[in-house]
Amino acid sequence: MNSSSDEYIKISPGLMLLEDALARIKSTSKTVAGTEEISLANCLGRTLGEDVISKVDVPPYDNSAMDGYAVFSSDLVNPPVRLAVTGRIAAGHPLAREAQKGEALRIFTGAPLPPGPDAIVMQEKVKLDGEVAIFSETVKPGTNRRLQGENIKSGSTILHKGQLLRAQEIGFAAAVGLSALKVYKPLRVAVFSTGDEIVDSTIKKLPPGCIYDANRPLMVSLLQGLGCAVTDLGILQDDAGTISTALKNATTDHDLIITSGGVSVGEEDHVINIIKDLGSLDFWRLAVKPGKPIAFGSINNAAFIGLPGNPVSAIVTLMMLARPMILLMSGRGDVELKRYRAEADFSLERDDGRLEWMRGNVKTTSDGRVLASAFPAQGSGILASMVASSGFIEIPAGRARINKGDMLDFIPFNEAFK
């Protein structure tokens, strides 16, 4: 396997490093979403608003782990042993008397084990002679026996505030007798696109010099995937007064405002100056590729994120930078993305020192190696690179060369939005 080059290239001055930006986001982003109690049926994908403490043991009684025969293990010390089958215990139907030594009780999976018998012998190991069970082996106490509370102890914390509620967490809550949970309300997010050249896809004839707006639909979809309540406020033309009024109005009933476009350094890029005038700009222009012109700030009581106008840059920065801020504001505890190591199945020469997220795919070879291949066109406007890829290949900041076989981080798209 080739090793990476020791050559490094400098990052342009004036650009904030990714780790510094993420540290600032995590230190300043506070939960703003309120809470509500909703039924378990509506909890999928929501964020838990308080710790859940069980008031019951699960299981609530000792029970059988399989179909078989409940016995006193001391009755089987000298096999073969013949025991009369004197009772039948099914799930939901406890034995209506005390169990006695010297008897076998027919028992089924999940059925409550009465006091006394301390083991269950699976039915496949038992021969029947009429109403008599013949046991040919000894059995250890506790065999095939589920103990009361072995899954959940009463008084234990089973779910934690800030957890994403998946099907398994919802089932866990139901297992302790809960029918509703307190969850955070969806973060209220307003979305704009900006630019005179942008038109909505409902316009059938594209005007000269214009392009259809891909950013707004993709932003709305990605934000909904993060559990946000999204308001699509349309397209704003490149006019400072129009943009300023729209942003101010959006702050009245939204927790977060996200725009795409207008955050670069051109004469028609008004958003940065407007944010400075209306509120505060925390940071702008990061040492990442794609997505250098991304802005974070606030207007009145609403947070603000200005995404780049190129579609790929907008997706990348939303996934990698805006996502942790959105989740923290929504009450989520763990916002870290999972990364998986893979071998580069390509070589790359670079003259830009920024951290880079290349779009690509991974595959596993017959000998168990995981290879990452890059989409051939990596331009920030090539949305096809996102459609044809399953994740990001992360190229560390400062690396001048990537050799085939170098180990890199791969970040699947489905880790970011689920």
CORNOR-V424491 format. One record per residue. N is the residue number from 1. RES is the residue in one letter. SS is DSSP state (a for helix, b for strand, c for the rest). Layout:
N,RES,SS
N,RES,SS
//
This chain:
1,M,c
2,N,c
3,S,c
4,S,c
5,S,c
6,D,c
7,E,c
8,Y,b
9,I,c
10,K,c
11,I,c
12,S,c
13,P,c
14,G,c
15,L,c
16,M,b
17,L,c
18,L,a
19,E,a
20,D,a
21,A,a
22,L,a
23,A,a
24,R,a
25,I,a
26,K,a
27,S,a
28,T,a
29,S,c
30,K,c
31,T,c
32,V,c
33,A,c
34,G,c
35,T,b
36,E,b
37,E,b
38,I,b
39,S,b
40,L,a
41,A,a
42,N,a
43,C,c
44,L,c
45,G,c
46,R,c
47,T,b
48,L,b
49,G,c
50,E,c
51,D,c
52,V,b
53,I,b
54,S,c
55,K,c
56,V,c
57,D,c
58,V,b
59,P,c
60,P,c
61,Y,c
62,D,c
63,N,b
64,S,b
65,A,c
66,M,c
67,D,c
68,G,b
69,Y,b
70,A,b
71,V,b
72,F,c
73,S,a
74,S,a
75,D,a
76,L,a
77,V,c
78,N,c
79,P,c
80,P,c
81,V,b
82,R,b
83,L,b
84,A,b
85,V,b
86,T,b
87,G,b
88,R,b
89,I,b
90,A,b
91,A,c
92,G,c
93,H,b
94,P,c
95,L,c
96,A,c
97,R,c
98,E,c
99,A,c
100,Q,c
101,K,c
102,G,c
103,E,b
104,A,b
105,L,b
106,R,b
107,I,b
108,F,c
109,T,c
110,G,c
111,A,c
112,P,b
113,L,c
114,P,c
115,P,c
116,G,c
117,P,c
118,D,c
119,A,b
120,I,b
121,V,b
122,M,b
123,Q,a
124,E,a
125,K,a
126,V,b
127,K,b
128,L,b
129,D,b
130,G,c
131,E,c
132,V,b
133,A,b
134,I,b
135,F,b
136,S,c
137,E,c
138,T,c
139,V,c
140,K,c
141,P,c
142,G,c
143,T,c
144,N,c
145,R,b
146,R,b
147,L,c
148,Q,c
149,G,c
150,E,c
151,N,c
152,I,b
153,K,c
154,S,c
155,G,c
156,S,c
157,T,b
158,I,b
159,L,b
160,H,c
161,K,c
162,G,c
163,Q,c
164,L,b
165,L,c
166,R,c
167,A,a
168,Q,a
169,E,a
170,I,a
171,G,a
172,F,a
173,A,a
174,A,a
175,A,a
176,V,c
177,G,c
178,L,c
179,S,c
180,A,b
181,L,b
182,K,b
183,V,b
184,Y,b
185,K,c
186,P,c
187,L,c
188,R,b
189,V,b
190,A,b
191,V,b
192,F,b
193,S,b
194,T,b
195,G,c
196,D,c
197,E,c
198,I,b
199,V,b
200,D,c
201,S,c
202,T,c
203,I,c
204,K,c
205,K,c
206,L,c
207,P,c
208,P,c
209,G,c
210,C,c
211,I,b
212,Y,b
213,D,c
214,A,c
215,N,a
216,R,a
217,P,a
218,L,a
219,M,a
220,V,a
221,S,a
222,L,a
223,L,a
224,Q,a
225,G,a
226,L,c
227,G,c
228,C,c
229,A,b
230,V,b
231,T,b
232,D,b
233,L,b
234,G,b
235,I,b
236,L,b
237,Q,c
238,D,c
239,D,c
240,A,a
241,G,a
242,T,a
243,I,a
244,S,a
245,T,a
246,A,a
247,L,a
248,K,a
249,N,a
250,A,a
251,T,c
252,T,c
253,D,c
254,H,c
255,D,c
256,L,b
257,I,b
258,I,b
259,T,b
260,S,b
261,G,c
262,G,c
263,V,c
264,S,c
265,V,c
266,G,c
267,E,c
268,E,c
269,D,c
270,H,c
271,V,a
272,I,a
273,N,a
274,I,a
275,I,a
276,K,a
277,D,a
278,L,a
279,G,b
280,S,b
281,L,b
282,D,b
283,F,b
284,W,b
285,R,c
286,L,b
287,A,c
288,V,b
289,K,b
290,P,c
291,G,c
292,K,c
293,P,c
294,I,c
295,A,b
296,F,b
297,G,b
298,S,b
299,I,b
300,N,c
301,N,c
302,A,b
303,A,b
304,F,b
305,I,b
306,G,b
307,L,b
308,P,c
309,G,c
310,N,c
311,P,a
312,V,a
313,S,a
314,A,a
315,I,a
316,V,a
317,T,a
318,L,a
319,M,a
320,M,a
321,L,a
322,A,a
323,R,a
324,P,a
325,M,a
326,I,a
327,L,a
328,L,a
329,M,a
330,S,c
331,G,c
332,R,c
333,G,c
334,D,c
335,V,c
336,E,c
337,L,c
338,K,c
339,R,c
340,Y,b
341,R,b
342,A,b
343,E,b
344,A,b
345,D,c
346,F,c
347,S,c
348,L,b
349,E,b
350,R,c
351,D,c
352,D,c
353,G,c
354,R,c
355,L,b
356,E,b
357,W,b
358,M,b
359,R,b
360,G,b
361,N,b
362,V,b
363,K,b
364,T,b
365,T,c
366,S,c
367,D,c
368,G,c
369,R,c
370,V,b
371,L,b
372,A,b
373,S,b
374,A,b
375,F,c
376,P,c
377,A,c
378,Q,c
379,G,c
380,S,c
381,G,c
382,I,c
383,L,c
384,A,a
385,S,a
386,M,a
387,V,a
388,A,c
389,S,c
390,S,c
391,G,b
392,F,b
393,I,b
394,E,b
395,I,b
396,P,c
397,A,c
398,G,c
399,R,b
400,A,c
401,R,b
402,I,b
403,N,c
404,K,c
405,G,c
406,D,c
407,M,b
408,L,b
409,D,b
410,F,b
411,I,b
412,P,b
413,F,a
414,N,a
415,E,a
416,A,a
417,F,c
418,K,c
//
